[in-house]
Amino acid sequence: MQENFFDAAIRNWQDAYILEKADEYDNAVCLHGFAAECSLKAILQEGISRDVVIKYGHNIDLLLNDILSFSENDIKIASILDPSLGLRLSGIRLEDILFSDHPKRRYYEDGHYNGDDVVKCRENAMAYVREMLRLYVDGYIKNT
């Protein structure tokens, strides 16, 4: 089955939100991390091969770093994506908790995270999902 990072980003964010409302904070934090990761992969795969995007695995730091670098320094990718993407992404304050121990935290004991942690993760993940949706609506990326 082929990955669809766009759909996965939205699905993971929605599931995380539902879990947050049910006070299932640990699962919500994990899924918000996956939502942000999939959003970034959906953005990046527009400019490079899907196989390359998949090879990032769960290395979020490298993934985000490369998106910023490509959007600012690679003329091919900069011409495909919205020119202001790098500026907007670099303006998103990355919460440490969103990607800390991602994805290993899915195996943590219950009670590791609290409601405040989930709010930070939700807001941060939503910034990336929102950016992905903005690029989709503006025609810069496709849902594939």
HUBEL-V335233 format. One record per residue. SS is DSSP state (H for helix, E for strand, L for the rest). PHI is phi as a letter, one per 30 degrees, with the letter a starting at -180 (NA if undefined). Layout:
SS;PHI + SS;PHI
This chain:
L;NA + L;d + L;d + L;b + H;d + H;d + H;d + H;d + H;d + H;d + H;d + H;d + H;d + H;d + H;d + H;d + H;d + H;d + H;d + H;d + H;d + L;c + L;i + L;c + H;d + H;d + H;d + H;d + H;e + H;d + H;d + H;d + H;d + H;d + H;d + H;d + H;e + H;d + H;d + H;d + H;d + H;d + H;d + H;d + L;d + L;d + L;c + L;b + L;d + H;e + H;d + H;d + H;d + H;d + H;d + L;d + L;h + L;c + L;d + H;d + H;e + H;d + H;e + H;d + H;e + H;d + H;d + H;d + H;d + H;d + H;d + H;c + H;c + L;c + H;d + H;d + H;d + H;d + H;d + H;d + L;c + L;e + L;e + L;c + H;e + H;e + H;d + H;d + H;d + H;d + L;d + L;d + L;d + L;d + L;d + H;e + H;d + H;d + H;c + L;d + L;h + L;d + L;c + H;e + H;d + H;d + H;c + L;d + L;d + L;d + L;j + L;d + L;c + L;b + H;d + H;d + H;d + H;d + H;d + H;e + H;d + H;d + H;d + H;d + H;d + H;d + H;d + H;d + H;d + H;d + H;d + H;d + H;d + H;d + H;d + H;d + H;d + L;d + L;i + L;d + L;b + L;c + L;c + L;b
